[in-house]
Amino acid sequence: MVDSELKAKIEAALKSNKPKIDLINIVKQLKDKDMEQKAVYDIFEDVRKSLKDAKRKDDEEIIKDIIDIITGLCSQRMRIYPKVLNV
């Protein structure tokens, strides 16, 4: 379950002019607070499921892109965590 403050930050990022950059910054902030990769993945996966249920396909696609970055299924230069997360 995503806490309400974090959920509000993610929603604000989705509505911004540069949602991917803002969401990546949120992920980096969570990592800087020593949040483990799996925990960050779980948060964004919960958000993705909520967006899917709400039929917000465009926002869901953005979150899927961020999940790829969280899990390391992206280019090396885009990785935030050093290891690939197998989920």
Backbone as a ProteinNet text record, in pm:
[ID]
protein_1_A
[PRIMARY]
MVDSELKAKIEAALKSNKPKIDLINIVKQLKDKDMEQKAVYDIFEDVRKSLKDAKRKDDEEIIKDIIDIITGLCSQRMRIYPKVLNV
[TERTIARY]
84.3	0	88.1	54.9	131.8	76.8	167.2	117.6	65	-23.6	-95.5	-3.2	100.7	193.1	268.7	317.7	389.7	295.5	175.6	77.3	47.2	36.2	10.7	128.3	251.3	369.3	369.1	335.7	332.7	222.9	105.3	-4	35.1	99.9	143.7	245.5	334.6	434.3	366.8	266.4	195.2	125.5	86.3	15	109.3	237.5	333	364.9	437.6	479.2	588.9	656.1	765.8	751.7	648.5	618.4	730.8	795.5	900	1017.1	1058.5	1169.1	1130.2	1009.8	964.6	952.2	904.2	891.9	1029.7	1122.2	1258.5	1319.9	1292.9	1343.4	1283.5	1157.2	1095.1	1165.6	1191.9	1261.5	1400	1470.8	1604	1596.6	1494.5	1476.9	1453	1371.7	1345.3	1473.4	1551.4	1678.6	1772.3	1777	1862.1	1821.6	1695	1646.6	1667.2	1750.6	1786.7	1670.3	1573.2	1465.7	1517	1494.4	1541.2	1467.2	1534.9	1483.3	1347.9	1334.1	1208.6	1094.7	1123	1019.1	971.4	1065.7	1028.9	948.2	993	917.6	774.4	758.5	625.3	534.8	590.3	512	462	553.1	514	425	440.9	352	210.8	199	66.6	1	80.7	28.6	-16.4	65.6	30.6	-101.7	-120.5	-245.7	-364.9	-347.1	-455.3	-490.8	-388.2	-412.1	-481.9	-442.8	-508.1	-655.8	-683.3	-822.1	-904.4	-838.2	-905.6	-910	-856.2	-853.5	-779	-670	-583	-461.6	-485.9	-386.1	-258.7	-272.1	-153.1	-64.6	-126.8	-50.2	9	-65.1	-13.6	111.8	112.3	229	351.5	328.9	439	496.3	408.8	454.5	527.5	481.1	551.9	695	712.5	846.4	933.4	875.1	950.4	982.9	891.1	917	1034.5	1043.4	1158.2	1289.2	1287.1	1406.8	1436.4	1332.7	1351	1410	1359.3	1404.9	1536.9	1579.6	1704.4	1688.9	1564.9	1538.9	1537.3	1649.8	1667	1815.3	1851.5	1993.4	2072.4	2197.6	2285.5	2287	2288	2296.5	2168.9	2057	1930.7	1907.1	1985.9	1965.9	1986.2	1899.8	1911.5	1974.1	1931.9	1989.4	2090.4	2198.5	2304.7	2268.5	2176.9	2143.4	2007.1	1991.7	1862	1776.6	1654	1561.2	1474.2	1480.3	1397.8	1265.9	1160.3	1026	931.8
-119.3	0	124.8	219	341.8	444.6	506.4	606.7	727.9	803.9	910.6	1022.3	1055.4	1161.5	1120.7	997.9	948.8	936.4	888.2	876.7	1014.2	1115.4	1251.2	1301.1	1270.5	1309.7	1240.9	1113.9	1039.1	1093.9	1121.6	1179.4	1315.6	1397.5	1529.7	1514.7	1418.6	1394.1	1350.4	1265	1218.6	1333.4	1435.7	1549.3	1661	1645.6	1751.2	1751.3	1851.7	1860.9	1762	1711.5	1615.9	1500	1419.3	1315.2	1213.7	1170.6	1068.3	1122	1243.5	1302.9	1318.2	1366.9	1386.1	1252.5	1150	1017.9	956.4	973.2	924.3	994.2	1122.6	1195	1140.5	1101.8	1040.5	909.5	828.1	701	726.7	824.5	857.5	903.2	981.2	1025.7	907	811.6	692.4	611.3	598	526.3	598.4	731.2	810.2	795.5	760.6	734.9	588.5	519.7	378.5	281.1	317.3	223.8	120.4	-4.9	-112.7	-113.7	-165.9	-171.4	-242.5	-354.3	-431.4	-350.3	-275.6	-194.2	-82.8	-21.2	83.6	21.3	-93.4	-165.3	-191.3	-241.8	-274.1	-151.1	-37.1	87.5	121.2	120	158.6	53	-71.4	-175.4	-156.3	-119.9	-90.2	27	129.3	245.6	203	121.8	75.1	0.3	-87.7	-164.1	-71.5	29.9	126	202.2	240.9	312.4	222.8	96	1.4	-13.6	-28.9	-41.4	82.9	198.5	325	353.7	260.3	272.8	399	428.4	541.7	485.3	441.1	368.7	449.7	576.3	658.3	670.3	696	704.6	569.2	463.4	329.2	301.9	343.1	322.6	399	518.8	596.3	522.8	472.7	399.2	271.4	204.8	85.3	119.9	234.2	278.7	301.1	358.6	383.4	251.1	156.8	24.5	-41.9	-25.7	-80.4	-20.6	107	172.6	121.4	105.9	55.3	-85	-169.5	-308.5	-325.5	-221.4	-230.1	-285.2	-300.4	-348.7	-230.6	-162.5	-41.9	-31	74.3	92.4	113.6	77.4	89	231.8	330.6	469.9	517.8	450	489.4	421.5	320.2	245.7	332.9	312.8	381.4	287.9	163.4	59.8	-19.9	-65.6	-131.8	-270.9	-339.5	-476.1	-481.2	-581.7	-606.9	-682.2	-636.4	-699.1	-797.6	-923.7	-1025	-1037.5	-993.4	-1000.9	-1077.4
0	0	0	-83.4	-96.4	1.9	80.8	175.1	98	161.2	90.8	42	116.6	73.9	-52.3	-54.3	-171.6	-290.8	-266.4	-374.5	-434.8	-350.4	-399.2	-484.2	-442.4	-520.9	-657.3	-659.1	-785.3	-876.1	-819.6	-899.1	-956.2	-873.8	-921.3	-1034	-1020.3	-1125.1	-1254.4	-1244.6	-1364	-1436.3	-1362.3	-1421.1	-1465.5	-1437.9	-1470.9	-1620.5	-1664.3	-1804.6	-1839.1	-1738	-1758.2	-1659.3	-1676.3	-1576.9	-1556.4	-1663.6	-1646.6	-1564.9	-1593.8	-1518.3	-1372.2	-1347.4	-1209.6	-1135.3	-1203.9	-1140.2	-1113.9	-1206.6	-1184.7	-1062.9	-1048.9	-932.1	-802.7	-804.8	-687.3	-654.3	-756	-734.6	-674.1	-727.1	-674.8	-529.3	-495.4	-357.1	-264.5	-310.1	-229.2	-209.9	-315.5	-306	-209.6	-219.1	-130	16.7	39	175.8	214.7	136.3	160.5	142.4	60.2	31.1	-68.7	-38	-124	-256.9	-356.8	-492.9	-498.2	-430.2	-432.4	-371.1	-265.3	-201.3	-295.2	-365.8	-462.4	-576.2	-623.5	-727.5	-680	-558.4	-505.6	-503.4	-465	-463.1	-602.8	-699.3	-834.8	-901.3	-864.8	-916.7	-861.4	-733.6	-676.1	-748.1	-776.8	-849.5	-989.2	-1054.6	-1189.6	-1189.1	-1092.2	-1082.7	-1061.2	-977.6	-953.4	-1080.5	-1154.2	-1280.2	-1381.4	-1384.3	-1475.9	-1440.1	-1309.3	-1264	-1297.7	-1295.6	-1325.8	-1476.2	-1554.6	-1700.7	-1745.8	-1676.1	-1711.7	-1786.3	-1906.6	-1985.4	-2009.8	-2044	-2070.9	-1947.1	-1832.5	-1708.3	-1670.1	-1694.6	-1666.3	-1749.7	-1875.3	-1961.9	-1909.6	-1859.5	-1801.9	-1681.2	-1595.4	-1476.7	-1517.8	-1622	-1670.5	-1711.8	-1777.3	-1815.8	-1692.1	-1588.6	-1465.1	-1396.1	-1399.9	-1342	-1413.6	-1544.6	-1617.8	-1566.4	-1534.8	-1481.2	-1340.1	-1259.5	-1122.6	-1124.4	-1212.4	-1216.1	-1289.8	-1360.9	-1434.9	-1574.6	-1620.6	-1756.6	-1851.9	-1855.6	-1936.1	-1969.1	-2038.2	-2070	-1940.5	-1945.5	-1828.9	-1773.6	-1861	-1815.8	-1745.8	-1769.4	-1706.5	-1571.1	-1540.1	-1416.2	-1293.3	-1197.6	-1069.6	-966.7	-970.1	-883.9	-965.9	-903.2	-979.4	-1033.2	-967.3	-1008.9	-1076.2	-1162.1	-1225.2	-1123.8	-1105.4	-1012.7	-1090.4	-1052.2	-1116.9	-1043.5	-1109.4	-1048.6	-1137.3
[MASK]
+++++++++++++++++++++++++++++++++++++++++++++++++++++++++++++++++++++++++++++++++++++++

